[in-house]
């Protein structure tokens, strides 16, 4: 098992894993994802996707985006999203290792905090995040949906 930054060669496997995220990724083909990856993700030093990869298959992943900030002495904000582990690979510590890579990236980018969101109904995931040190009482999050999927 390799824990590493993902790249374009991992895209097909990553898109397949996202089907397990919440069932709302729809029919998002690799051909549609590829220009986004090439033009908006791969070229952006403030966005990285991390994954646990076994035999070429992405089995756990998250991404971290760094948001520059003009408060907190210019400390940036890390935002982690799309945390998912393949149902056949859960409870093996892979999600933790992938998240640790994302948090390490945020530290390297001078972030003073890392934010993540989780569906209100995902109580098992909430405990996972607490175990990683995330505090679900420190802030209140609000969501404005701009599109429905």
LINZIQUI-V778272 format. One record per residue. N is the residue number from 1. RES is the residue in one small letter. OMEGA is omega as a letter, one per 30 degrees, with the letter a starting at -180 (* if undefined). Layout:
# LINZIQUI-V778272
n=[N,N]
res=[RES,RES]
omega=[OMEGA,OMEGA]
This chain:
# LINZIQUI-V778272
n=[1,2,3,4,5,6,7,8,9,10,11,12,13,14,15,16,17,18,19,20,21,22,23,24,25,26,27,28,29,30,31,32,33,34,35,36,37,38,39,40,41,42,43,44,45,46,47,48,49,50,51,52,53,54,55,56,57,58,59,60,61,62,63,64,65,66,67,68,69,70,71,72,73,74,75,76,77,78,79,80,81,82,83,84,85,86,87,88,89,90,91,92,93,94,95,96,97,98,99,100,101,102,103,104,105,106,107,108,109,110,111,112,113,114,115,116,117,118,119,120,121,122,123,124,125,126,127,128,129,130,131,132,133,134,135,136,137,138,139,140,141,142,143,144,145,146,147,148,149]
res=[x,x,x,x,x,x,x,x,x,x,x,x,x,x,x,x,x,x,x,x,x,x,x,x,x,x,x,x,x,x,x,x,x,x,x,x,x,x,x,x,x,x,x,x,x,x,x,x,x,x,x,x,x,x,x,x,x,x,x,x,x,x,x,x,x,x,x,x,x,x,x,x,x,x,x,x,x,x,x,x,x,x,x,x,x,x,x,x,x,x,x,x,x,x,x,x,x,x,x,x,x,x,x,x,x,x,x,x,x,x,x,x,x,x,x,x,x,x,x,x,x,x,x,x,x,x,x,x,x,x,x,x,x,x,x,x,x,x,x,x,x,x,x,x,x,x,x,x,x]
omega=[l,l,a,l,l,l,a,l,a,a,a,l,l,l,l,l,a,l,l,a,l,l,a,l,l,a,a,a,l,l,l,a,a,l,l,l,a,a,a,a,a,a,a,a,a,l,l,l,l,a,l,a,l,a,l,a,l,a,l,a,l,l,l,l,a,a,l,a,l,l,l,l,l,l,a,l,l,l,a,a,l,l,a,l,l,a,a,a,a,l,l,l,a,l,l,a,l,l,l,l,l,l,l,l,l,l,l,a,l,l,l,l,l,l,l,l,l,l,a,a,a,a,l,l,a,l,l,l,l,a,l,l,l,a,a,l,a,a,l,a,l,a,l,a,l,l,l,l,*]
